[in-house]
Amino acid sequence: MAAQAKRARKTTRAKKRVRSYIILGVVALGVVAIVISFAALARGTAGTGAPSTIIVPAPRPSAVVQSGHTYGDPNAPVTIDEYIDFQCPFCKTAALSVMPVIEQEYVESGVAKVVVHPIAILGDESVQAAVAAEAANQQGQFFAYYDALYSNQGYENRGAFSDDRLKAVAEVLGLDMAEFNASFDSGTYAQQVTQDTLDAAASGVRSTPTILVNGTRVSATVDSIAAAIQSANGS
């Protein structure tokens, strides 16, 4: 009986330590998210929330297939669905800090592909940013524009993704501006973005980023996504 009681006490202490680590980890992630969010806001100019210059991110590896919203081999056995809002600061963290690690390890090797689903839940500039990404997609530049949007994110609905600035991003990226402007101004993609957002909500996506690995929702962290990929791939 004494031995059983001793083992029980050890188990209880171990569980408490695990809970403590989890709590500390969550707090740490929250602090990181807040720091990243404030850093994004700090880049804005006073009163507008728009960065003072347009940042052009490094191009993605040319050897990786890009087709529409899909990044990677279309026949890859694992699919990572990424539901994002371009104004979401946590989506920015995933886009610039989490997904590049996953892409280098699993997408470039052909194990997985990423399918991005832009939706708009944070206001008018979310809609317009998604519309602009679709206009860029028309020229085969969805991921270049995706990377540029997150590199230039500012305050929500304060001018970072105004129409003029979204067009300026396209121009800096070297897109055909006559074609981009016609697509952007047509209103066609605004209807598409609205419908995509409704469809995502109907399927249970009500926050961003939402990450699915072969249909199973996972946390937007490197460890969670990697573990899900390995499980789905039988490794």
Protein Blocks (a to p, Z undefined) as FASTA:
>chain_A
ZZmmmmmmmmmmmmmmmmmmmmmmmmmmmmmmmmmmmmmmmmpcehklpafbdcdddddd
fkbccehjbgcjfkbfbdcdddddfklmklmmmmmmmmmmmmmmmmmnomaccddddddf
ebjklmmmmmmmmmmmmnopmmmmmmmmmmmgccehihpagfklmmmmmmmnopafklmm
mmmmnommmmmmmmmmmmmmmnopabdcdddeehiacddbfklmmmmmmmmnoZZ
